[in-house]
Amino acid sequence: MNRLLLLTLAVGAAVASAGDIDAIFAPLADAKSPGVAVLVRQNGRTTFERGYGVRDLRTLARIDTKTGFRLASVTKQFTAMAIMLLVHDGKLHYDQRLTEIFPDFPAYGGAITIRHLLTHTSGLPDYEDLMRGDTWTAERQIQDNEVLELLKRQAGGKFAPGTSWAYRNSGYVVLGSIVAKASGEPFGQFLRDRVFQPLHMMRTLVYIKGKNTVPNRAYGHTKEGGRLVETDQSATSATLGDGGIYSNLEDLAKWDRALESHALLSEVEMLPALTPVEVAQKKEPASYGFGWFLDPFEGRPRMWHTGSTMGFRTVVERFTADKLTFVVLCNRTDLDPEKLALQTSRALTR
């Protein structure tokens, strides 16, 4: 087969794949509805990158590859990276106790390590369950230090650390505070200095209301009474380590490239993040490492994480053996980005 024919077939396959992806996402949003941004990377390069719908219903500005979405719990992989970089620096270690870092933390924190926090095996209660009354609202949002204070008021955790697995945002809020204390600078500044700037993720940031702004910001929406309305902030939208990052397709492509090339940490240093945690009461490990779920999909190894918060749904799916990555960011809660990413995966690998 001659080179021209091979090239023609390759181009045809790429066009067909792009058409398959577009057929999945194009019907979901129009020029007057909130929507979705989609990134596909394969074999180290971006093969699809497109926005659908609008950033908000006030300006009807179109979603594009630079639109900043709230990542919600996809933030956790960056928080984990910040901790790992501080371990690399010798300022933290994974078996360090919570009471070593915060000496005024109650005695139950003496059994909780950084590793437990990273893997959701700490037993810390969910701070949202501890928010009583009307103290916090969308206008008066709970802050990281207040989450820590709520946890300090508890007599103990939900289970002995390391004996079980339960997904809780509390651990990652605490990890954000640990990053700030160990580094001597705010959590967002540390990520900017050690992750975002080195990777040239210049439009990615840890958002703090009144202190910085999100470039080309998308606002969240929820369907109410059959129509989508802006629902962008809640009482818990100001916490940082569990979900406070905004980013966009172009920057997340750089993040994916850095993970592929081990630009921030060596392959050996990344191994703890990509090793499913073992818990005492189960023979099989929980499918979670440091900021990543690690279970396969249809027999294909993957590392992945979803995000869900007021007005936003997000997912990053990395099929490591296939060298295939999907990012789906939605500024509306009636879409399921994980389902859409896996549907796209099937379309490209069938």
C-alpha positions as CSV (number, residue, x, y, z in Angstrom):
1,M,0.0,0.0,0.0
2,N,1.6,3.3,-1.0
3,R,2.2,6.2,1.4
4,L,-0.5,8.4,-0.2
5,L,-3.2,5.8,0.3
6,L,-2.1,5.2,3.9
7,L,-2.2,8.9,4.6
8,T,-5.7,9.1,3.0
9,L,-6.9,6.3,5.2
10,A,-5.4,7.8,8.3
11,V,-7.0,11.2,7.6
12,G,-10.3,9.5,6.9
13,A,-10.2,7.6,10.2
14,A,-9.5,10.9,12.1
15,V,-12.3,12.7,10.4
16,A,-14.7,9.8,11.1
17,S,-13.6,9.8,14.8
18,A,-14.2,13.5,15.1
19,G,-17.6,13.1,13.5
20,D,-18.4,10.3,15.9
21,I,-17.5,12.5,18.9
22,D,-19.4,15.5,17.5
23,A,-22.5,13.4,17.0
24,I,-22.4,12.6,20.7
25,F,-22.0,16.1,22.0
26,A,-23.5,18.5,19.4
27,P,-27.2,17.6,20.3
28,L,-26.6,18.4,24.0
29,A,-26.4,22.2,23.7
30,D,-27.1,25.1,21.4
31,A,-26.2,28.8,21.1
32,K,-28.6,29.7,23.9
33,S,-28.0,26.9,26.5
34,P,-25.2,26.0,28.9
35,G,-23.2,23.2,27.6
36,V,-20.0,21.2,27.6
37,A,-16.3,21.2,26.6
38,V,-14.7,18.0,25.3
39,L,-11.0,17.0,25.0
40,V,-9.6,13.8,23.6
41,R,-5.9,13.0,23.6
42,Q,-4.3,9.9,22.1
43,N,-0.7,8.8,21.9
44,G,0.6,12.1,23.4
45,R,-1.4,14.6,21.2
46,T,-4.7,16.3,21.2
47,T,-7.0,14.8,18.6
48,F,-10.3,16.5,19.5
49,E,-10.9,19.8,21.4
50,R,-14.3,21.6,21.2
51,G,-16.9,23.5,23.2
52,Y,-20.7,23.3,22.8
53,G,-23.2,25.8,24.2
54,V,-22.6,29.0,26.3
55,R,-20.7,30.0,29.4
56,D,-23.7,31.8,30.9
57,L,-27.2,32.8,29.9
58,R,-26.6,36.5,30.5
59,T,-24.0,37.1,27.8
60,L,-24.4,34.0,25.7
61,A,-20.6,33.9,25.3
62,R,-19.7,30.6,23.6
63,I,-17.8,27.8,25.4
64,D,-14.4,27.2,23.8
65,T,-11.1,25.6,24.6
66,K,-10.2,28.5,27.0
67,T,-13.4,28.5,29.0
68,G,-12.8,28.1,32.7
69,F,-14.9,25.5,34.4
70,R,-15.0,24.7,38.1
71,L,-13.4,21.2,38.3
72,A,-15.1,20.2,41.6
73,S,-13.6,17.0,42.8
74,V,-11.3,16.7,39.8
75,T,-9.3,19.2,41.9
76,K,-8.3,16.3,44.2
77,Q,-5.6,15.0,41.8
78,F,-3.9,18.4,42.0
79,T,-4.2,18.5,45.8
80,A,-2.6,15.1,45.9
81,M,0.2,16.3,43.5
82,A,0.9,19.2,45.9
83,I,1.3,16.8,48.8
84,M,3.5,14.6,46.7
85,L,5.7,17.5,45.8
86,L,6.1,18.4,49.4
87,V,7.1,14.8,50.2
88,H,9.6,15.1,47.4
89,D,10.9,18.3,49.0
90,G,11.3,16.5,52.4
91,K,8.7,18.7,54.1
92,L,6.1,16.0,54.6
93,H,6.0,12.2,54.7
94,Y,3.0,10.0,54.0
95,D,3.0,8.4,57.4
96,Q,3.0,11.7,59.2
97,R,0.2,12.0,61.8
98,L,-2.4,14.7,61.7
99,T,-1.6,15.7,65.3
100,E,2.1,16.2,64.2
101,I,0.9,18.9,61.7
102,F,-1.9,20.4,63.8
103,P,-0.9,19.8,67.5
104,D,-4.2,21.1,68.7
105,F,-6.2,18.5,66.8
106,P,-8.0,16.0,69.1
107,A,-6.4,12.7,70.1
108,Y,-8.3,10.8,67.4
109,G,-6.1,12.6,64.8
110,G,-3.1,10.8,66.2
111,A,-4.0,7.7,64.3
112,I,-4.7,9.6,61.0
113,T,-1.9,9.9,58.6
114,I,-1.5,11.9,55.4
115,R,-1.7,8.6,53.5
116,H,-5.1,8.0,55.1
117,L,-6.3,11.5,54.0
118,L,-5.1,10.9,50.4
119,T,-6.9,7.6,50.1
120,H,-10.2,8.3,51.9
121,T,-9.4,5.8,54.7
122,S,-9.0,8.4,57.5
123,G,-12.5,7.9,58.9
124,L,-13.0,11.7,59.2
125,P,-16.7,12.6,59.2
126,D,-18.0,14.6,56.2
127,Y,-17.9,18.2,57.1
128,E,-21.1,18.9,55.3
129,D,-22.9,16.7,57.8
130,L,-21.5,18.9,60.6
131,M,-22.7,22.2,59.2
132,R,-25.7,22.9,61.4
133,G,-28.3,25.6,61.2
134,D,-28.0,28.6,58.9
135,T,-24.4,29.7,59.8
136,W,-23.2,29.2,56.2
137,T,-25.0,30.2,53.0
138,A,-24.0,30.9,49.3
139,E,-23.2,34.4,50.5
140,R,-21.4,33.4,53.7
141,Q,-19.5,30.3,52.6
142,I,-17.6,27.9,54.8
143,Q,-13.8,28.3,54.7
144,D,-11.1,25.7,55.0
145,N,-10.1,26.9,58.5
146,E,-13.7,26.5,59.6
147,V,-13.9,23.0,58.3
148,L,-10.8,22.2,60.3
149,E,-12.4,23.7,63.4
150,L,-15.6,21.6,62.9
151,L,-13.4,18.4,62.7
152,K,-11.5,19.4,65.9
153,R,-14.8,19.6,67.8
154,Q,-15.5,15.9,67.1
155,A,-14.7,13.2,69.7
156,G,-13.7,10.7,67.0
157,G,-13.9,9.6,63.4
158,K,-16.5,7.3,61.7
159,F,-14.1,4.3,61.8
160,A,-10.6,3.4,62.8
161,P,-8.1,4.8,60.2
162,G,-7.1,2.3,57.6
163,T,-9.8,-0.2,58.4
164,S,-12.4,0.9,55.8
165,W,-12.8,3.2,52.8
166,A,-15.4,6.0,52.5
167,Y,-15.2,8.9,50.0
168,R,-15.3,12.2,52.0
169,N,-14.4,15.7,51.0
170,S,-13.1,16.5,54.5
171,G,-9.8,14.8,54.0
172,Y,-9.0,16.8,51.0
173,V,-10.0,20.1,52.6
174,V,-7.5,19.2,55.4
175,L,-4.9,18.3,52.8
176,G,-5.2,21.8,51.3
177,S,-4.6,23.2,54.7
178,I,-1.6,20.9,55.2
179,V,-0.1,22.1,51.9
180,A,-0.4,25.7,53.1
181,K,1.2,25.0,56.5
182,A,4.0,22.8,55.2
183,S,4.9,25.1,52.3
184,G,4.5,28.4,54.2
185,E,2.3,29.9,51.4
186,P,-1.4,29.7,50.5
187,F,-2.6,26.5,48.8
188,G,-3.4,28.3,45.6
189,Q,0.0,30.0,45.4
190,F,1.8,26.8,46.0
191,L,-0.1,25.1,43.1
192,R,0.6,28.1,40.9
193,D,4.3,28.1,41.7
194,R,4.9,24.3,41.5
195,V,2.3,23.0,39.1
196,F,0.5,25.6,37.0
197,Q,3.3,27.9,36.0
198,P,5.9,25.1,35.3
199,L,3.4,23.4,33.1
200,H,2.3,26.7,31.5
201,M,-1.3,26.2,32.7
202,M,-1.7,30.0,32.8
203,R,-5.5,30.1,32.9
204,T,-5.8,27.5,35.8
205,L,-6.2,28.7,39.3
206,V,-7.6,28.0,42.8
207,Y,-10.5,30.4,42.9
208,I,-11.0,32.6,46.0
209,K,-14.0,34.9,45.7
210,G,-12.9,38.6,45.9
211,K,-9.2,37.8,45.5
212,N,-8.9,36.5,42.0
213,T,-11.0,36.1,38.8
214,V,-11.5,33.2,36.4
215,P,-10.6,34.0,32.8
216,N,-13.5,33.2,30.4
217,R,-15.5,31.9,33.3
218,A,-18.3,29.4,32.8
219,Y,-21.2,29.7,35.3
220,G,-23.0,26.6,36.6
221,H,-26.6,25.8,35.9
222,T,-29.3,23.5,37.1
223,K,-32.6,22.5,35.5
224,E,-35.6,23.8,37.5
225,G,-39.1,23.6,36.3
226,G,-38.0,22.4,32.9
227,R,-35.6,25.2,32.2
228,L,-31.9,25.8,33.1
229,V,-31.2,28.5,35.6
230,E,-27.9,29.8,37.0
231,T,-26.9,28.0,40.2
232,D,-23.2,28.8,40.5
233,Q,-22.4,28.9,44.2
234,S,-23.4,27.1,47.4
235,A,-22.4,27.3,51.1
236,T,-19.6,24.8,50.4
237,S,-18.2,26.4,47.2
238,A,-15.3,28.2,48.9
239,T,-13.4,25.2,50.2
240,L,-10.2,24.6,48.2
241,G,-8.4,21.3,48.4
242,D,-11.5,19.3,47.7
243,G,-12.9,21.2,44.7
244,G,-11.7,24.8,44.3
245,I,-9.8,24.7,41.0
246,Y,-11.0,26.2,37.7
247,S,-9.4,25.1,34.5
248,N,-10.0,24.7,30.8
249,L,-9.4,22.2,28.0
250,E,-6.1,23.7,26.8
251,D,-4.6,23.6,30.3
252,L,-5.9,20.2,31.1
253,A,-4.2,18.9,27.9
254,K,-0.9,20.2,29.4
255,W,-1.7,18.5,32.7
256,D,-2.3,15.2,30.8
257,R,1.0,15.6,28.9
258,A,2.8,16.2,32.2
259,L,1.4,13.0,33.7
260,E,2.5,11.1,30.6
261,S,6.0,12.5,30.7
262,H,6.5,12.6,34.5
263,A,7.3,16.2,34.2
264,L,6.7,17.0,37.9
265,L,7.6,13.7,39.6
266,S,9.4,10.6,38.5
267,E,7.6,7.4,37.6
268,V,8.8,5.9,40.9
269,E,7.5,8.9,42.9
270,M,4.1,8.6,41.2
271,L,3.7,4.9,42.1
272,P,2.0,5.5,45.5
273,A,-0.7,7.7,43.8
274,L,-1.4,4.9,41.3
275,T,-1.5,2.0,43.8
276,P,-5.0,1.0,45.0
277,V,-5.2,1.4,48.8
278,E,-5.7,-1.8,50.9
279,V,-8.1,-1.7,53.8
280,A,-8.1,-4.1,56.7
281,Q,-11.6,-5.4,56.4
282,K,-11.5,-6.3,52.7
283,K,-9.5,-8.8,50.9
284,E,-9.6,-6.8,47.7
285,P,-8.1,-3.2,47.7
286,A,-10.4,-0.2,47.3
287,S,-10.0,1.2,43.8
288,Y,-8.5,4.5,44.9
289,G,-5.0,5.9,45.0
290,F,-4.0,9.5,45.7
291,G,-6.7,11.6,44.1
292,W,-7.5,9.0,41.4
293,F,-10.0,6.1,41.1
294,L,-8.1,3.2,39.6
295,D,-10.5,0.5,38.6
296,P,-10.5,-0.7,34.9
297,F,-13.4,-0.2,32.5
298,E,-14.3,-3.2,30.3
299,G,-10.9,-4.7,31.1
300,R,-8.9,-1.6,30.2
301,P,-6.7,0.0,32.9
302,R,-7.6,3.5,33.7
303,M,-7.1,6.3,36.3
304,W,-10.1,8.7,36.5
305,H,-12.1,11.1,38.7
306,T,-15.4,12.8,38.5
307,G,-16.4,16.1,39.9
308,S,-19.9,17.3,41.0
309,T,-20.8,20.6,42.6
310,M,-23.3,23.4,42.4
311,G,-24.0,23.9,38.7
312,F,-21.1,21.8,37.3
313,R,-20.3,18.1,36.4
314,T,-16.8,17.1,35.3
315,V,-14.7,14.0,34.5
316,V,-11.1,13.1,33.5
317,E,-10.7,9.6,32.2
318,R,-7.1,8.3,31.4
319,F,-6.9,4.9,29.8
320,T,-3.2,4.4,30.6
321,A,-2.5,1.3,28.5
322,D,-4.3,2.8,25.5
323,K,-2.6,6.2,25.9
324,L,-6.1,7.7,25.6
325,T,-7.5,10.5,27.7
326,F,-11.0,12.1,27.8
327,V,-12.0,15.3,29.6
328,V,-15.6,16.4,29.7
329,L,-16.5,19.6,31.5
330,C,-20.2,20.6,31.9
331,N,-21.6,23.8,33.3
332,R,-25.0,22.2,33.8
333,T,-26.0,19.4,36.1
334,D,-28.5,17.5,33.8
335,L,-25.6,16.0,31.9
336,D,-23.5,13.0,33.0
337,P,-19.9,13.6,31.9
338,E,-18.7,10.2,33.0
339,K,-21.3,8.4,30.9
340,L,-20.5,10.7,27.9
341,A,-16.7,10.1,28.2
342,L,-17.2,6.3,28.3
343,Q,-19.6,6.5,25.4
344,T,-16.9,8.4,23.5
345,S,-14.3,5.8,24.5
346,R,-16.4,3.1,23.0
347,A,-16.9,5.1,19.8
348,L,-13.1,5.4,19.3
349,T,-12.1,1.9,20.3
350,R,-14.8,-0.3,18.8
